[in-house]
Amino acid sequence: MIGSNATEGEIGGSAYATRVNTKDYGLNVHGAALGIHDRVELSIAQQDFNTRATGTALGLPGLHLKQTVVGAKVRVLGDLFLPASRAEDQTLAQFVARRMGREVLERLAQPLIAGIYAADPEYLSLAATMPHLLHMERTYGSLLRGFWKSHAQAPVMASLPQGLGQLIAVLERQVAAHVQLSTPVTAVAPLPAGAGWIVNSNGQSWQCRRLVLTTPAQHCATLLRCFDEPTAQLVGGIHCRSVAIVNQFYFAEQLGLNLPRCQGFLVPLPEGTSFSAISLAHKKWPDRTSPGFVNLRVHLGGAGREDFLEQEDETLVSRATEEIKPWLGIQGEPLKSTLTRHTQRLPEYRLGHKARIQQIMENVNHWPGLQLTGNWLSGVGIGECISRADALSKHWNNREVLCKA
C-alpha cells in the first residue's frame, strides 16, 4: 500500500515514531513517507536498537545497532495482494486504477482501449467489453497471477491477402442477384397479424416475411422508431464514437527513424495529439506495398480527440501530416494522402450495456420476423460480427431467399 491518505491526483505525507523499552533491549524508530497520486511512495526511517542486557550477555556491552533506511515503492505489484471486487460491473478505469494505479491506466490501458473501441475507459463497462479480466481477478485474485497461470497469448494480427475489402468484394459477388445497392431504406413497418414487413426506400417498397436490421446503432434506432419507440430509445441510447483514418505513402528514405521490428504504436491521450495510433502498414502487410515505399495509417479521433474531427478534410490531413513528422523523423511531404471518416460507427459499451441489450432482444422477440445485429450488440470485432450473423442465420429455413432490399 502507498503511505498517506492521498488519493489519485493528490500528494500526501505521513510520519511516525515508535519507542520500545524493556530490561533486555530498547528500540527507537522514527520516519516519514510521501505518497504521490496513490501510485509512488518515497520514505525514510531511522532505527536505533539498544542491546542493553542482551548485548552485555553477549560480551558486547553498550552496543547500539543504528541504520537509516531509504525506500521507494511503485504501486503495480500491489495487484498481487488486493482483494477481488464483488461488484457485478465497473468501468475499466475503476478496475485498472484500483489494481494497477492511475499511471498504468493513462499510459497503458487507455491507449489500448482507444485502439480497439476508440472509447473512454472512464465510461466503458468491464463486464461488456473485457469480462475475462473480471474472471481473472475472481479466479486467481490478481491480474498478474492470472496472466501467468492462464498462459495468456498475445492476439495474432490477421487479414486477407488483399485486405478486408476482399471480404466485401466476395460477398458482393455471392449475393449480387439478391442485393440492391445505393438504395437507402427510409422506413419499415410490420404488416397486420405478423404477416411480414414493408420496407420503403425513396418511393419504392418491398414486402418480406423476415426483416434483418444490420445498420449502425443510430440508423437502426431511426428505423425502429417507425413502429417501436421504446426499443428505438434503447438502441439510440448507445453512445457511438467517431474516428477517421489518414492513409499516406512516402519514399522509404523520407523516414528518419529506423524501426526494424516496429509495426506501429499507440499514443496516450495526455500527449495531446490528434492521433491515437500510427500503423506501419508496409510492415504489417509487406505484400501490399511496393519495395522502397512506406505506407502509414494514422488513426484520428475517438474519445478525447473527437473535437479534431470537426475540421475540414484538407485541414485535418494537413494537421495529421505535420504532427506525425517528429514521431517518425519524416522529411518532406507524403506522395499521397487519403482520408476516410467513420462518423458515430464505434459503439462505446457503457455501464449497464448488457442489461440494455437483453431488454432490446426481449422487445424484438415480440415482433415476428424481426432480427437485429451489428457491432453495437456484444463485440466490435469482425470475427464477433460474423459469429452473430452466423447464429442469426440458423433461425432461417433453407427455403427462404433474400429479397432485393
C-alpha positions as CSV (number, residue, x, y, z in Angstrom):
1,M,0.0,0.0,0.0
2,I,1.1,3.6,-0.6
3,G,1.7,5.7,2.5
4,S,-0.5,8.7,3.4
5,N,-4.2,9.2,2.8
6,A,-3.7,10.9,-0.6
7,T,-5.8,9.6,-3.4
8,E,-5.4,9.8,-7.2
9,G,-4.2,13.3,-8.2
10,E,-3.1,14.2,-4.7
11,I,0.1,14.3,-2.7
12,G,0.2,13.5,1.0
13,G,2.6,12.6,3.8
14,S,2.7,10.7,7.0
15,A,5.1,10.5,9.9
16,Y,5.6,8.1,12.8
17,A,7.7,7.4,15.9
18,T,8.0,4.2,17.9
19,R,9.7,3.6,21.2
20,V,10.1,0.3,23.0
21,N,11.7,-0.1,26.4
22,T,12.4,-3.4,28.2
23,K,15.0,-4.5,30.7
24,D,16.7,-6.5,27.9
25,Y,16.7,-4.1,25.0
26,G,15.3,-0.8,23.7
27,L,14.2,0.3,20.2
28,N,13.7,3.8,18.8
29,V,12.3,4.2,15.3
30,H,11.0,7.3,13.5
31,G,10.4,8.1,9.9
32,A,8.3,9.8,7.2
33,A,6.7,8.8,3.9
34,L,5.5,10.8,1.0
35,G,2.6,9.4,-1.1
36,I,2.3,10.7,-4.7
37,H,-1.0,10.2,-6.6
38,D,-1.7,6.9,-4.8
39,R,1.0,5.5,-7.0
40,V,4.5,6.2,-5.8
41,E,5.9,6.3,-2.2
42,L,9.2,7.8,-1.1
43,S,10.2,7.1,2.5
44,I,13.0,7.4,5.1
45,A,13.3,5.9,8.5
46,Q,16.0,5.9,11.3
47,Q,16.3,2.9,13.6
48,D,18.3,2.6,16.8
49,F,18.4,-0.8,18.6
50,N,19.9,-0.6,22.1
51,T,21.1,-4.1,23.0
52,R,21.3,-3.4,26.8
53,A,21.4,-6.5,28.9
54,T,21.2,-8.7,25.8
55,G,24.4,-7.1,24.4
56,T,26.2,-7.4,27.8
57,A,25.3,-11.1,28.0
58,L,26.9,-11.5,24.5
59,G,30.0,-9.7,25.6
60,L,29.1,-6.5,23.7
61,P,28.1,-4.0,26.5
62,G,26.6,-0.7,25.3
63,L,26.1,-1.9,21.7
64,H,23.8,0.2,19.6
65,L,22.7,-1.0,16.1
66,K,21.7,2.0,14.1
67,Q,20.6,2.3,10.5
68,T,18.9,4.7,8.1
69,V,16.5,3.2,5.6
70,V,15.5,5.0,2.4
71,G,12.8,3.4,0.3
72,A,10.7,3.9,-2.9
73,K,7.7,2.0,-4.0
74,V,5.7,1.9,-7.2
75,R,2.2,0.5,-6.9
76,V,2.0,-2.3,-9.5
77,L,2.8,-5.4,-7.6
78,G,0.1,-4.4,-5.1
79,D,-2.2,-6.2,-7.6
80,L,-0.9,-9.5,-6.1
81,F,-2.4,-8.6,-2.7
82,L,-5.5,-6.6,-3.3
83,P,-8.8,-8.4,-2.7
84,A,-11.1,-9.0,-5.7
85,S,-14.1,-6.7,-6.1
86,R,-17.6,-8.1,-5.5
87,A,-19.2,-5.6,-7.9
88,E,-21.2,-7.1,-10.8
89,D,-19.8,-4.4,-13.1
90,Q,-17.5,-1.4,-13.0
91,T,-15.8,0.8,-15.5
92,L,-12.5,-0.2,-17.0
93,A,-10.9,2.9,-15.4
94,Q,-12.1,1.9,-11.9
95,F,-10.8,-1.6,-12.4
96,V,-7.3,-0.7,-13.7
97,A,-6.7,2.2,-11.3
98,R,-7.7,0.1,-8.3
99,R,-5.5,-2.8,-9.3
100,M,-2.6,-1.2,-11.1
101,G,-2.7,2.6,-10.4
102,R,-3.6,5.7,-12.3
103,E,-0.4,5.8,-14.4
104,V,-1.0,2.3,-15.8
105,L,-4.5,3.4,-16.7
106,E,-3.4,6.6,-18.5
107,R,-0.2,5.2,-20.2
108,L,-1.2,1.6,-21.0
109,A,-4.9,0.8,-20.6
110,Q,-6.3,4.0,-22.2
111,P,-4.1,3.8,-25.4
112,L,-5.0,0.1,-25.8
113,I,-8.7,0.8,-25.4
114,A,-8.5,3.7,-27.8
115,G,-7.0,1.3,-30.4
116,I,-9.9,-1.2,-30.0
117,Y,-13.0,0.7,-29.1
118,A,-12.0,4.4,-29.6
119,A,-13.7,4.6,-26.2
120,D,-13.2,6.4,-22.8
121,P,-12.3,3.9,-20.1
122,E,-14.0,6.1,-17.6
123,Y,-17.3,5.0,-19.1
124,L,-16.5,1.6,-20.6
125,S,-18.2,-1.4,-19.0
126,L,-15.7,-4.0,-18.0
127,A,-18.4,-6.8,-18.0
128,A,-19.5,-5.9,-21.5
129,T,-16.0,-5.5,-23.1
130,M,-13.4,-7.4,-21.1
131,P,-15.2,-10.0,-18.9
132,H,-12.0,-12.1,-18.9
133,L,-10.3,-9.6,-16.7
134,L,-13.1,-9.9,-14.1
135,H,-12.8,-13.7,-14.4
136,M,-9.0,-13.5,-13.8
137,E,-9.5,-11.3,-10.7
138,R,-12.1,-13.6,-9.2
139,T,-10.4,-16.8,-10.1
140,Y,-6.8,-16.0,-9.4
141,G,-7.2,-13.0,-7.1
142,S,-4.8,-11.0,-9.2
143,L,-4.3,-9.9,-12.9
144,L,-0.6,-10.6,-12.7
145,R,-1.2,-14.1,-11.3
146,G,-4.0,-14.7,-13.7
147,F,-1.9,-13.8,-16.8
148,W,0.9,-16.0,-15.5
149,K,-1.2,-19.1,-14.7
150,S,-3.6,-18.9,-17.7
151,H,-0.6,-18.6,-20.1
152,A,-2.4,-15.9,-21.9
153,Q,-1.2,-15.4,-25.5
154,A,-0.9,-12.2,-27.4
155,P,-3.5,-11.9,-30.2
156,V,-2.3,-12.7,-33.7
157,M,-2.7,-10.0,-36.4
158,A,-4.7,-11.5,-39.3
159,S,-6.2,-10.2,-42.5
160,L,-6.9,-11.3,-46.1
161,P,-4.2,-11.2,-48.8
162,Q,-5.8,-8.2,-50.5
163,G,-7.1,-6.5,-47.3
164,L,-10.5,-6.7,-45.7
165,G,-12.1,-5.1,-48.7
166,Q,-11.6,-8.5,-50.3
167,L,-14.3,-9.9,-48.0
168,I,-16.8,-7.4,-49.1
169,A,-16.0,-8.0,-52.8
170,V,-16.5,-11.7,-52.5
171,L,-19.8,-11.3,-50.6
172,E,-21.0,-8.8,-53.2
173,R,-20.3,-11.4,-55.9
174,Q,-22.0,-14.2,-54.0
175,V,-25.3,-12.3,-53.3
176,A,-25.3,-9.9,-56.3
177,A,-28.6,-11.2,-57.5
178,H,-30.3,-10.6,-54.2
179,V,-28.9,-7.2,-53.2
180,Q,-29.9,-3.7,-54.5
181,L,-27.1,-1.2,-53.8
182,S,-27.4,2.6,-53.4
183,T,-31.0,2.2,-52.1
184,P,-31.1,3.7,-48.6
185,V,-34.1,2.4,-46.6
186,T,-36.2,5.3,-45.2
187,A,-38.8,3.4,-43.3
188,V,-40.0,-0.1,-42.3
189,A,-43.3,-1.2,-40.9
190,P,-44.9,-4.5,-39.7
191,L,-47.9,-5.9,-41.6
192,P,-51.0,-6.8,-39.7
193,A,-51.2,-10.1,-37.7
194,G,-47.5,-10.7,-38.1
195,A,-47.8,-11.4,-41.8
196,G,-44.5,-9.8,-42.7
197,W,-42.9,-6.4,-43.2
198,I,-42.9,-3.4,-45.6
199,V,-39.6,-1.8,-46.5
200,N,-39.7,1.7,-48.1
201,S,-36.9,3.5,-50.0
202,N,-37.4,6.7,-51.9
203,G,-40.8,5.8,-53.4
204,Q,-40.1,2.1,-53.8
205,S,-41.4,-0.6,-51.4
206,W,-40.9,-4.3,-50.8
207,Q,-42.8,-6.8,-48.8
208,C,-41.0,-9.6,-47.0
209,R,-41.5,-12.2,-44.3
210,R,-38.3,-11.5,-42.4
211,L,-36.6,-8.2,-41.7
212,V,-33.0,-8.1,-40.5
213,L,-31.6,-4.7,-39.4
214,T,-27.8,-4.6,-39.6
215,T,-27.3,-0.9,-39.6
216,P,-25.2,1.2,-37.1
217,A,-27.0,1.9,-33.8
218,Q,-28.2,5.4,-34.6
219,H,-29.7,4.4,-38.0
220,C,-31.2,1.3,-36.5
221,A,-32.9,3.4,-33.9
222,T,-34.3,5.7,-36.7
223,L,-35.9,2.7,-38.4
224,L,-37.2,1.2,-35.2
225,R,-38.9,4.5,-34.3
226,C,-41.3,3.8,-37.2
227,F,-43.1,1.2,-35.1
228,D,-41.4,0.7,-31.7
229,E,-40.4,3.9,-29.8
230,P,-39.3,2.2,-26.5
231,T,-36.9,-0.1,-28.3
232,A,-35.7,2.8,-30.6
233,Q,-34.8,4.8,-27.4
234,L,-32.8,1.9,-26.0
235,V,-30.8,1.4,-29.2
236,G,-30.4,5.1,-29.8
237,G,-29.1,5.5,-26.3
238,I,-26.0,3.5,-27.2
239,H,-23.2,6.1,-27.4
240,C,-21.0,5.8,-30.5
241,R,-17.6,7.3,-31.2
242,S,-16.3,8.8,-34.4
243,V,-12.9,8.1,-35.9
244,A,-11.0,8.8,-39.1
245,I,-8.1,7.2,-40.9
246,V,-5.4,9.0,-42.9
247,N,-3.7,6.7,-45.3
248,Q,-0.3,8.0,-46.5
249,F,2.6,6.9,-48.8
250,Y,6.2,8.1,-48.6
251,F,9.5,7.1,-50.1
252,A,11.3,4.9,-47.6
253,E,14.2,7.3,-47.4
254,Q,11.8,10.0,-46.1
255,L,11.6,8.2,-42.7
256,G,14.4,9.3,-40.5
257,L,13.8,6.7,-37.8
258,N,14.9,3.1,-38.3
259,L,12.3,0.8,-36.6
260,P,13.2,-2.7,-37.8
261,R,10.7,-4.6,-35.6
262,C,8.0,-2.0,-35.0
263,Q,4.7,-2.3,-36.9
264,G,3.1,0.6,-35.2
265,F,2.5,2.3,-31.9
266,L,-0.2,3.8,-29.6
267,V,-0.2,7.3,-28.2
268,P,-1.6,8.1,-24.7
269,L,-4.2,10.8,-24.6
270,P,-2.1,13.1,-22.3
271,E,0.4,13.6,-25.2
272,G,-2.2,15.9,-26.7
273,T,-2.0,14.7,-30.3
274,S,-5.0,14.4,-32.7
275,F,-4.0,10.8,-33.5
276,S,-4.2,7.8,-31.2
277,A,-2.0,5.4,-33.2
278,I,0.1,5.0,-36.2
279,S,0.3,1.7,-38.1
280,L,3.2,0.9,-40.3
281,A,1.1,-0.9,-42.8
282,H,4.0,-1.7,-45.1
283,K,5.5,-3.8,-42.3
284,K,2.3,-5.4,-41.2
285,W,1.3,-6.4,-44.7
286,P,4.6,-6.2,-46.8
287,D,3.0,-7.8,-49.9
288,R,0.6,-4.8,-50.3
289,T,3.3,-2.1,-50.6
290,S,5.9,-1.9,-53.4
291,P,9.6,-2.0,-52.3
292,G,11.1,1.4,-51.5
293,F,7.8,2.8,-50.2
294,V,6.3,3.3,-46.8
295,N,2.6,3.1,-46.0
296,L,1.4,4.8,-42.8
297,R,-2.1,4.7,-41.4
298,V,-2.8,7.5,-38.9
299,H,-5.7,6.9,-36.6
300,L,-7.6,10.0,-35.6
301,G,-10.5,10.8,-33.3
302,G,-12.0,8.6,-30.7
303,A,-12.7,9.5,-27.1
304,G,-10.9,12.7,-26.1
305,R,-9.9,13.5,-29.7
306,E,-13.3,13.8,-31.5
307,D,-13.1,17.6,-31.5
308,F,-10.3,17.4,-34.1
309,L,-12.7,15.7,-36.5
310,E,-14.8,18.9,-36.8
311,Q,-12.1,20.3,-39.1
312,E,-12.4,20.2,-42.8
313,D,-10.8,17.2,-44.6
314,E,-7.9,19.2,-46.0
315,T,-7.1,20.9,-42.6
316,L,-7.4,17.6,-40.8
317,V,-5.0,15.8,-43.2
318,S,-2.5,18.7,-43.0
319,R,-2.6,18.7,-39.2
320,A,-2.0,15.0,-39.0
321,T,0.8,15.1,-41.5
322,E,2.7,17.8,-39.5
323,E,2.0,16.1,-36.1
324,I,3.5,12.7,-37.1
325,K,6.7,14.1,-38.6
326,P,8.7,14.4,-35.3
327,W,7.4,11.0,-34.2
328,L,8.9,9.2,-37.2
329,G,11.5,11.7,-38.3
330,I,9.7,12.3,-41.6
331,Q,11.2,14.6,-44.1
332,G,9.1,16.3,-46.8
333,E,5.5,15.7,-47.8
334,P,3.6,12.4,-48.4
335,L,3.3,11.2,-52.0
336,K,-0.4,10.5,-51.5
337,S,-2.9,11.0,-48.7
338,T,-6.5,9.8,-48.4
339,L,-8.9,10.4,-45.5
340,T,-11.7,8.1,-44.5
341,R,-14.2,9.1,-41.9
342,H,-16.3,6.8,-39.7
343,T,-18.8,9.0,-38.0
344,Q,-20.6,7.5,-35.0
345,R,-19.6,4.0,-36.0
346,L,-17.8,2.6,-33.0
347,P,-20.1,1.8,-30.1
348,E,-19.0,2.6,-26.5
349,Y,-20.4,-0.2,-24.2
350,R,-21.1,1.8,-21.1
351,L,-22.2,0.6,-17.7
352,G,-25.4,-1.3,-18.0
353,H,-24.8,-2.3,-21.6
354,K,-25.5,-6.0,-21.1
355,A,-28.9,-5.3,-19.4
356,R,-29.7,-2.8,-22.2
357,I,-29.1,-5.4,-24.9
358,Q,-31.1,-8.0,-23.0
359,Q,-34.1,-5.7,-22.9
360,I,-33.7,-4.8,-26.6
361,M,-33.8,-8.5,-27.5
362,E,-36.7,-9.2,-25.3
363,N,-38.6,-6.4,-27.1
364,V,-37.6,-7.6,-30.5
365,N,-38.9,-11.1,-29.8
366,H,-42.5,-9.6,-29.7
367,W,-42.2,-8.7,-33.4
368,P,-42.4,-11.9,-35.7
369,G,-39.8,-12.0,-38.4
370,L,-37.7,-9.1,-37.0
371,Q,-34.0,-9.6,-36.2
372,L,-31.2,-7.2,-35.2
373,T,-27.4,-7.5,-35.5
374,G,-24.5,-5.1,-35.5
375,N,-21.3,-4.2,-33.7
376,W,-23.3,-2.3,-31.1
377,L,-24.6,-5.6,-29.6
378,S,-21.7,-7.5,-28.0
379,G,-18.4,-7.2,-29.7
380,V,-17.0,-4.8,-32.3
381,G,-14.5,-7.2,-33.9
382,I,-15.2,-8.6,-37.4
383,G,-15.0,-12.1,-36.1
384,E,-17.6,-11.4,-33.5
385,C,-19.9,-9.8,-36.0
386,I,-19.6,-12.8,-38.3
387,S,-20.3,-15.2,-35.4
388,R,-23.5,-13.2,-34.6
389,A,-24.6,-13.2,-38.2
390,D,-24.0,-17.0,-38.4
391,A,-26.0,-17.6,-35.3
392,L,-28.8,-15.4,-36.6
393,S,-29.0,-17.2,-39.9
394,K,-29.7,-20.5,-38.2
395,H,-33.2,-19.2,-37.5
396,W,-33.9,-19.3,-41.2
397,N,-35.0,-22.3,-43.2
398,N,-33.4,-23.5,-46.4
399,R,-36.4,-22.3,-48.5
400,E,-36.1,-18.7,-47.5
401,V,-34.3,-16.4,-50.0
402,L,-33.1,-12.8,-49.9
403,C,-35.2,-10.1,-51.4
404,K,-33.7,-7.1,-53.2
405,A,-33.9,-4.8,-50.3
